[in-house]
Amino acid sequence: MLKNKLFPIVLFTVLWILSACQPTLLKKPTAKSEPDSVLFYQKKDLHDPFLDALLLKPHDQVVLSQTVLPPPKPAPKSKSMPGFRVQIFASGDSLAAARQMENVAALVKDSCLIVKDKGLFKVQVGNFPQRVSADSLKSFLKTHGFKGAWVVTTTITVPIVKQSLSTSTLPDSVSRQPTPPAPAPAKSPFRIQVFATGDQSKARAIVTRLKQTFNLPCSFEQQGTLFKIFIDGFTTRAQAEAVLQKVKNSGYKDAWIVHQ
């Protein structure tokens, strides 16, 4: 009877000892995890004012703006001032005014334009600060088919001439540099246009004849399809007028004074 009671106890004890001695059932210690980045050691959050403001109020809108300065305006190349022009035509017909402008543009090298004023289309030539220049052009146009040419006062547009710096405003290293050679003498302000032809050989022959007759500097210039013959060397209008009469008496009736 006693044997029957001890047998289960002994069997349980033997099984427990066998299970405890098996190495596969032993629990292994867990390995410690290794840090994967420097954030593992960061004890405090990194602060960014912009991101913190967004996270604090996630529904707010943030507008980023940048002020862009416009580039400086380029320096003006021309200016307006009171002056004179030669008007050759005025009509309510714009096509007729355009034809007149084409005719006069083929004859002169000055600027030609159409001005609309009080229902009229006016054809005007030149931008002259001095009245004498406009008068010279008017005389030329009258002798070349524009009998009604007259001088008008208006607002003209002239180019702005840049002035060079004086020697006193330059650095010492620049002012001590060798003086450049003197520029060529400027052209005389007045000249006489004697003739205009489409034949270059004829223009050359007329220049030779004028030099022999008046003993003055003479030349011809090509402007478009025409070769214009000039007598130069007049510093005043009175000098040019004195020679002009002699030129007309020699057979060139259409000669006129040009102010450069």
C-alpha positions in Angstrom: 0.0 0.0 0.0 2.9 2.3 0.8 4.6 1.4 -2.4 1.6 2.5 -4.4 1.6 6.0 -2.8 5.4 6.6 -3.2 5.5 5.6 -6.8 3.9 8.8 -8.2 6.1 11.0 -6.1 9.2 9.3 -7.2 8.2 9.4 -10.9 7.4 13.2 -10.6 10.8 13.8 -9.0 12.7 11.9 -11.7 10.9 13.8 -14.5 11.5 17.1 -12.9 15.2 16.4 -12.5 15.5 15.3 -16.1 13.7 18.4 -17.5 15.8 20.7 -15.4 19.0 19.1 -16.7 18.2 19.6 -20.5 20.3 22.6 -21.8 17.8 23.3 -24.7 15.3 24.4 -22.1 17.6 26.8 -20.4 16.6 30.5 -20.9 19.2 32.5 -22.7 19.9 36.1 -21.6 18.5 38.8 -23.9 21.2 40.9 -25.8 21.2 44.6 -25.2 20.1 46.7 -28.2 22.7 48.8 -29.8 22.2 52.6 -30.5 21.3 53.2 -34.2 22.0 56.9 -34.4 23.1 59.9 -32.4 19.5 60.6 -31.5 19.8 57.7 -29.1 22.0 59.9 -26.8 20.0 63.1 -27.3 18.4 63.9 -24.0 16.6 67.1 -25.1 14.7 68.0 -28.3 16.4 70.1 -30.9 14.6 73.5 -31.2 13.8 75.2 -34.4 11.7 78.4 -34.1 10.0 78.0 -37.5 9.1 74.3 -37.1 8.1 74.8 -33.4 5.7 77.5 -34.5 4.1 75.2 -37.1 3.8 72.3 -34.7 2.3 74.6 -31.9 -0.5 75.8 -34.2 -0.8 73.2 -37.0 -3.9 74.8 -38.6 -2.3 78.2 -39.0 -1.0 79.4 -42.4 2.5 80.6 -42.7 3.4 83.0 -45.6 6.9 83.3 -46.7 7.8 86.6 -48.5 10.9 88.1 -50.1 11.4 91.7 -51.1 12.8 91.9 -54.6 14.3 95.3 -55.6 13.6 96.3 -59.2 16.7 97.1 -61.4 17.6 100.7 -61.8 16.1 102.6 -64.7 18.4 103.1 -67.7 19.7 106.6 -68.2 17.6 108.5 -70.8 19.2 108.9 -74.2 17.2 111.9 -75.3 15.4 115.0 -73.8 12.6 117.3 -74.8 13.1 121.0 -75.2 11.6 124.0 -77.1 12.8 124.2 -80.6 11.9 124.5 -84.3 10.8 122.3 -87.1 10.0 122.8 -90.8 6.4 122.0 -91.6 5.7 121.1 -95.3 2.1 119.8 -95.3 -1.1 119.7 -93.2 -4.3 117.9 -94.2 -7.1 115.8 -92.8 -6.0 113.0 -95.2 -3.6 110.7 -93.4 -2.6 108.8 -96.6 -1.7 112.1 -98.3 0.4 113.1 -95.3 2.2 109.7 -95.5 3.0 110.2 -99.1 4.4 113.7 -98.5 6.6 112.3 -95.7 8.0 109.6 -98.0 8.9 112.3 -100.6 10.7 114.6 -98.1 12.5 111.6 -96.4 14.0 110.7 -99.7 15.4 114.2 -100.1 16.8 115.1 -96.7 18.6 113.2 -93.9 16.8 114.9 -91.0 14.1 113.2 -89.0 10.6 113.3 -90.6 7.4 112.7 -88.7 3.6 113.1 -88.8 2.0 115.1 -86.0 -1.7 114.8 -85.5 -3.2 118.1 -84.1 -6.8 119.1 -84.1 -7.9 116.7 -86.8 -5.0 117.5 -89.1 -2.0 115.4 -90.0 1.0 117.7 -90.2 4.3 116.6 -91.8 7.3 118.1 -90.0 11.0 117.8 -90.6 14.0 118.2 -88.2 14.6 118.9 -84.6 16.5 122.3 -84.4 17.4 124.1 -81.2 18.3 127.2 -83.3 16.0 129.0 -85.7 18.8 129.5 -88.3 19.1 125.8 -88.9 15.4 125.5 -89.6 15.5 128.5 -91.9 18.3 126.9 -94.0 16.3 123.7 -94.4 13.2 125.7 -95.3 15.0 127.4 -98.1 16.3 124.1 -99.4 12.9 122.5 -99.4 11.3 125.5 -101.1 13.7 125.1 -104.0 13.0 121.4 -104.3 9.3 121.3 -104.7 7.9 122.1 -101.3 6.8 125.6 -101.9 4.6 125.8 -98.8 7.4 124.9 -96.3 7.5 127.2 -93.2 9.2 127.1 -89.8 7.1 126.3 -86.7 7.9 126.4 -83.0 7.3 123.2 -81.1 8.7 120.7 -78.6 11.6 118.8 -80.1 13.6 115.8 -79.0 17.4 116.0 -79.0 20.0 113.3 -77.9 21.8 113.7 -74.6 25.5 114.1 -75.0 27.5 112.5 -72.2 30.2 114.8 -70.8 33.6 113.4 -70.0 35.1 113.8 -66.5 37.5 116.7 -66.1 41.1 116.1 -65.1 40.5 117.6 -61.6 38.0 114.9 -60.7 40.2 112.0 -61.9 42.6 110.1 -59.5 46.3 111.1 -59.5 47.2 107.8 -61.2 45.0 108.7 -64.2 45.8 112.5 -64.3 49.5 111.7 -64.5 49.1 109.6 -67.6 50.4 111.0 -71.0 48.1 113.4 -72.6 46.4 111.8 -75.7 46.8 113.5 -79.1 44.5 116.4 -79.8 41.4 115.5 -81.8 41.0 116.5 -85.4 39.5 120.0 -85.8 35.7 120.2 -85.9 33.9 120.8 -89.1 32.9 124.4 -89.9 29.4 125.1 -88.7 28.2 126.4 -92.1 28.6 124.8 -95.6 27.0 125.3 -99.0 25.3 122.5 -100.7 25.9 123.2 -104.4 24.4 120.3 -106.3 23.0 116.7 -105.9 23.2 114.1 -108.6 23.0 110.3 -108.9 26.2 110.1 -111.0 29.3 109.7 -108.9 31.7 110.7 -111.7 29.7 113.9 -112.4 29.9 114.7 -108.7 33.7 114.2 -108.7 34.0 116.5 -111.7 31.9 119.2 -110.1 34.1 119.1 -106.9 37.2 119.5 -109.0 35.7 122.5 -110.9 34.6 124.2 -107.6 38.0 123.8 -106.0 39.6 125.5 -109.0 37.0 128.3 -109.1 36.7 129.2 -105.4 39.9 127.8 -103.8 37.9 126.4 -100.9 37.6 122.9 -99.5 35.0 121.0 -101.5 33.7 117.4 -101.3 30.8 115.2 -102.0 28.9 112.8 -99.8 26.7 109.9 -100.7 23.2 109.9 -99.1 21.0 107.2 -100.3 21.1 107.2 -104.1 22.3 110.8 -104.4 25.8 112.3 -104.3 25.6 115.8 -102.7 28.4 118.3 -103.4 29.4 120.8 -100.6 31.7 123.8 -100.2 33.1 123.9 -96.6 35.2 126.2 -94.4 32.7 128.9 -93.3 32.7 129.8 -89.6 29.9 132.3 -89.9 26.7 132.5 -91.9 27.8 135.8 -93.4 30.9 134.2 -94.9 28.8 131.5 -96.4 26.2 134.0 -97.8 29.0 135.9 -99.5 30.2 132.8 -101.4 26.7 131.6 -102.0 25.9 134.5 -104.3 29.0 133.8 -106.3 28.1 130.1 -106.6 24.6 130.9 -107.8 26.1 133.4 -110.4 28.3 130.6 -111.7 25.3 128.5 -112.7 24.2 126.6 -109.6 20.9 128.3 -108.9 19.7 125.8 -106.3 22.7 126.1 -104.0 21.8 126.8 -100.4 23.4 127.1 -96.9 23.5 124.2 -94.5 24.1 124.6 -90.8 25.8 121.6 -89.3 
